[in-house]
Amino acid sequence: MIYLDNSATTRPFDSVIAAVSGNMAGNFGNASSLHKMGINAEKVLKDAKNVLLDKLGLDGEILFTSGATESSCTALLGLPGTHRHGGNGIVTTTFEHPSVAKPIERLENDGYNVVRVSPKGIADYEQRIIDAVNEKTLLVSVMWVNNETGFVIDTARVYKAVKRENPHTIVHVDAVQGFCKLPAKQLKADLISLSAHKIHGPKGIGALYYSKNMRFDPLIIGGGQQKDLRSGTEPVDLIAGFAEAVRSYPDCTEKYAALNDKLVSLLGELDDVVINSYGNAKNILNFSVCGVRSEIMLHFLEEREIYVSSGSACSKGKTSGVLGEFGVSDKDADSAIRVSMSPFTTESDIDALAEGIADGIKRFRR
Ligand code: PLP
């Protein structure tokens, strides 16, 4: 099996499976209990927070959530109630994941003034985001790495410039696709959404990083766990697995660059394959095999046990609007394939994929 759909989700590391099952078997206390078992469970939470903050290279706090969707909903919907500096402006991109786009749509319906900056033309995209900020901007929300194209925003640059323009503006970053894959120095924000299952951790666990002094209303209320910001017994086993995934994710910078170069060069030998990827997240490559619909190619590759995605995993069967934002025509978007690699990906996986695409073209080209 050749799994090249790692932007959708990843195979858990063996060390993660061991950490989750080890914790379930030997450390099942409730982190709120006052006895030793509770204290042991609480220690897992504290250690995991430190592992995450260390990897982020940031001072601040970690709120554990059920995943990045909950993290972003908490950040975006919980913010307006606590930050009233007079601004009602929101600046974001035209290519956010729905977990950010939808809560922002809701805020827009509630009267917030939303500016969505398009990447069309691309040159100095960060500057265009920065230029959209003014004294009325409450929030800037941008994704670090686009899940469909690999387009990267230097969020550290955006953060610094936004704070210069308006120190009251809060910056939120969906860092799901960049975390552990790109250098943390490109990441800076007041609020950061993270997900474990994109980095070989368990599904159903994520985190919201928030800087000290950040305030937001909880999305989930009840027993007051996690400083009353997210009630519910903490899923200590999943949290142990999340921390283990962060610890275990190797530096793949050179590996991804080499595999990406190889794939681009093999695809370059085929007729009518166009590359749709932008920016430099080398673990993601999006391309169109002109004349062969994505789903046809996807299922053809599946017969060889090669798993890729058509556009985004979240836009099942639909032509991706995000690709259009990056200047990809509807026709090319209809035949787009997204390959996303992992530390397990090998050169021979890439050879097998390129061979599969070449055979698919021979079989299906209209
Ligand atoms: N943000 C991005 C960029 C994603 O790719 C995804 C998952 O597809 C999410 C957010 C949602 O993450 P989760 O599945 O943890 O809710």
Boltz pocket constraint, residues with backbone or C-beta under 6 A from the ligand:
constraints:
  - pocket:
      binder: B
      contacts: [[A, 7], [A, 8], [A, 66], [A, 67], [A, 68], [A, 69], [A, 70], [A, 97], [A, 99], [A, 143], [A, 145], [A, 146], [A, 147], [A, 174], [A, 176], [A, 177], [A, 194], [A, 195], [A, 196], [A, 197], [A, 205], [A, 206], [A, 313], [A, 314]]
      max_distance: 6.0
